[in-house]
Amino acid sequence: MQLNPAEISELLKSRIEGLSGQADIRNQGTVVSVTDGICRVHGLSNVMQGEMLEFPASADGAPSFGLALNLERDSVGAV
């Protein structure tokens, strides 16, 4: 079977155009500490490693994002 790059490109473009930009807020936690760029968050029981976390907006109105790395029993470490 011969793969045609143009057909693959069109298929990828059509699927990307059909994606929705919706995000679900599943649960919320409490920031316990922030040191050296590492944030400890308590209360995120359903977070998975590598998942993106959104932190509340700062004074300029822009939210901060973190990446969940250390999953412990009572807290999550994010960078």
N, C-alpha and C positions, 0 to 999 in steps of 0.2 A: 504494500500500500504506500503510495507516494503522498507525502505531506506537502501541501502548498502553503508557503509562508503568507501569502496574501489572504487566504481563507482563515488561517489561524489568527492573523492580525485583526481581521474584521470580526471574528467571533469574540476575541478578547475585548475589543472596543465596545461591542454591543452589550456584553456582560457588565463592563465597568460603568457604562452609561445607565444601566438599570439598577445600580446599587443605591441604597438610601443612606443618607448621612445621619441616621438616628443613633443616639447613644442612650443606653439604659442605666439609670442609677439603681444599683441593686442593694447596696447597704452603705451606711455612713460610719465613719470611725472618728476617733479623737486623736489629734496630734499630741503625743506625749513629750517628744523632744526633737530638736533639730540641732545637729552638731556636724561640722565638717562636710556639709552637703548630704548627710544621711538623716532621714526623717524616720522616727519611730511612731507608728500609728497603732492605737488600740481599738479593737472592735470590728475589724474587717475579717470576719470568720470565713467568708466565701471567696476571698481573693486568691488568685492563682499566681504562681511565679511568672514573671514577665508581663503581667497585666499592667496597663496604664492606669494611674490614679490621678484624679483631678483634685486639687486643693483650692480652697476659697480664693476669690479675687483679692488682690492686694490693693493698696491705696490708689494705684493708677487704673484699676478696673480690670486688669488682665489676670486670668487665673494661672496658677502654676501647675505643672504636671510632673509626676514622678513615675518611676518604674519599680514595681514590687520585686524584691530580690530575696530577702531573708524572711521565710515564713516560720514563725515560732508559734508556740501554743497560745500565748497571750498578746502577741504583737507582731507587726509586720515592719520590716526594714525596707525603705524605699530610697532611691537616689534620684 
